[in-house]
């Protein structure tokens, strides 16, 4: 059959848009499906290709295959159902065959155990997807989802096509890739009538298929509903009772199973109370709780007479009003404490929903932020920044010495992206033994002491919290690891917690004990400078100083975010430009009012007048309504640029081969705004990322010049890496190497398959993390850029822990690396493997370094000493190793 010009194929049946009529019209399902299959079969016998047939039906070949699969499935289901009905009437297989026009073996196949189950997978998958969409709105059905639920991609696409027949929509959108500057494309299944814009403007509503499957997509294991504790078992210690001294701490009775911390001494948790509310904070054991009390929540709030008023309400779905099953606490839970019951099923054993556990804070970045270092001496800043550029240059030189083209290109690309990021974030090398620690109250300590088992007894350390106004908010304390209360509650082997008197927390930018962390830096040499608390801040109470008045317009969360960012930048700019302490005190007092204005209805406008904020902004930022004025405050400030994409290969590619700079082209995206105005779509960036020379953002101070030079060096290294990358060829494939390393090739391919199966889980983690970040930023709109970065990293780590993402990165063995180096893997396949491999492992294999580890004898001795009550610092000193080496050795 040959189609002449003007002729077309039209089918009145199976698909919603086939021909000129609605899909699925006419006859029953089985009849329509058989007719459709017969029609396709007839067209094929006449020599038409699938592409021609699909074009005739007004669909793509993918849609044709999906329609064909749906029809075959429906036909088969009808045959199975008919065969089973006849069998139930005691018909023989031969008789059933005669009735259905089939031979006896075909009837046996229809009735074979499991045959119906196989045919039902499509229906079950469709129903599962439909249920998830109906429940959550938007569902990720992109690459790798089929591996996650254990079916073929064809079956998943067919299930999606089945729902599209019912009017469900499929759109592809991009979301931010936390931890990088890139984007992740998500294919989204949505309810009928959903537009692309509906999804783009509500990306946080995209969910993954609920739970995960271990049996081919038939069942799913999900996050378990948390245990709820009766409020009768909860004691609330209010401000008038001394609760402020441990604000944010949840004291826990030891030995009670349903509030156990699971072997830890402390953890940041969420605990459901009475099924409607929850408490959040740092949980730690206490041995003198009142009879009948298993939990004691400490708060700086005054009592209202109702216990639940001091707690937070569980988050509810805005549409249904029901408790949100995915984010009941508004934040992602890292882990629940589970047990296996007598029937082999997992169940929740404790009400502790863990957000951060012992050992979590120790993994946080050890670098020094510009917000900290720019307030110290230029000499120290230059020294710590030079360590970063020296290390990066050494890393680049090592990568350039590699001979495997694919590995070389991959590492150069990663290096360039990391160098670009470092050029914007301006982080410096950490000082010796610097680390992040969560703070816990030990009020038997003096205000000049800190319990820090990871540090030497008697040594001086400084504590720095982000954000901080200046040196006056940096206490210098003496380590006291002999405090009995601290040893009992925090433990002698606490990896990442320190104990302080609650008055020290007040100096730490008003920190509390609900999970706030600090940098702990040994300061025996006095490199970090501290100064006494500002006189202008002593006894200043923002709540009593600037109460609201009747009819006053209260500050909104959005306004608070703007005002807090504005005054924080002012304090940074004033400090860098050498403002007098009395002036800084004025700005800090105003910031204290702003941060409490929304919550307590404070008169922040009067505070700005009384503290002369307009005059300070004019003096240090240029005019009363000016913004950030120094490189440090401007570097990560948001700037909106027209939406863009990497330059296409046809126009020269995304990298300028001569300079190594990234090249973009505008997307031209627009939308109709209010009043019919055409609005150009913009994308967010950072000011320092948009300039070639960092000095363009500097006001000219010495410290800014040091940071600008540092940023420019990193930008130059990034461009060099990209120039080298684009000039590197492809890996040559060796058939003989493939044969010689056949076993390694097979294991690498198997690992790649598992890694690709993790793709939808990783996207789910990215979506959860984006949701968590959005929720937390809405509640903490005044958050500093450095803290936002930390929040994004933490949220992504938490989401990965919850979803199981990140657990399937390819670990390349030494033998597999030999196969790669020999050319046993093709360039295309190797590129995929490297994209899904453990990046640290690849670097270690490509640029090996010797690693100093403890001997087995030292490890055994270390464990004995730790078990005997020695602190980690004492053990490290006794064995003559670093604290890091000790921690690695006794893991």
Secondary structure as UniProt FT lines:
FT   TURN            5..6
FT   TURN            16..17
FT   TURN            19..20
FT   TURN            23..24
FT   HELIX           29..45
FT   TURN            46..47
FT   HELIX           50..57
FT   HELIX           61..88
FT   TURN            89..90
FT   HELIX           93..100
FT   HELIX           104..111
FT   TURN            113..114
FT   HELIX           115..136
FT   STRAND          138..140
FT   TURN            143..144
FT   HELIX           145..149
FT   HELIX           153..165
FT   TURN            166..167
FT   STRAND          169..176
FT   TURN            178..179
FT   STRAND          183..190
FT   TURN            192..193
FT   HELIX           196..200
FT   TURN            201..202
FT   HELIX           203..205
FT   STRAND          206..207
FT   STRAND          212..213
FT   TURN            216..217
FT   STRAND          220..221
FT   STRAND          228..229
FT   HELIX           231..233
FT   STRAND          234..237
FT   HELIX           239..241
FT   HELIX           243..246
FT   TURN            247..248
FT   STRAND          249..252
FT   TURN            254..255
FT   HELIX           257..259
FT   TURN            262..263
FT   STRAND          266..273
FT   TURN            274..276
FT   STRAND          277..285
FT   TURN            291..292
FT   STRAND          295..298
FT   HELIX           307..310
FT   STRAND          312..313
FT   TURN            318..320
FT   TURN            328..329
FT   STRAND          335..340
FT   TURN            342..343
FT   STRAND          346..357
FT   TURN            358..359
FT   HELIX           361..363
FT   HELIX           370..373
FT   TURN            374..375
FT   HELIX           378..400
FT   HELIX           405..425
FT   TURN            432..433
FT   STRAND          435..441
FT   TURN            443..444
FT   TURN            447..448
FT   STRAND          449..451
FT   TURN            453..454
FT   TURN            457..458
FT   STRAND          460..464
FT   HELIX           471..473
FT   STRAND          475..479
FT   TURN            481..482
FT   HELIX           484..489
FT   TURN            492..493
FT   STRAND          497..500
FT   HELIX           502..507
FT   TURN            508..510
FT   STRAND          517..522
FT   TURN            524..525
FT   HELIX           535..537
FT   TURN            538..539
FT   HELIX           542..545
FT   TURN            550..551
FT   HELIX           557..576
FT   TURN            577..578
FT   HELIX           581..600
FT   HELIX           604..610
FT   TURN            611..612
FT   HELIX           613..621
FT   TURN            624..625
FT   HELIX           631..634
FT   TURN            635..636
FT   STRAND          638..642
FT   STRAND          644..646
FT   HELIX           649..651
FT   TURN            657..659
FT   STRAND          664..666
FT   STRAND          670..672
FT   HELIX           674..676
FT   STRAND          678..680
FT   STRAND          682..686
FT   HELIX           687..690
FT   HELIX           694..697
FT   HELIX           702..726
FT   HELIX           735..740
FT   HELIX           742..757
FT   HELIX           759..779
FT   TURN            781..782
FT   HELIX           785..803
FT   TURN            804..808
FT   HELIX           814..822
FT   HELIX           827..835
FT   HELIX           839..846
FT   HELIX           856..867
FT   TURN            868..869
FT   HELIX           872..879
FT   HELIX           883..889
//
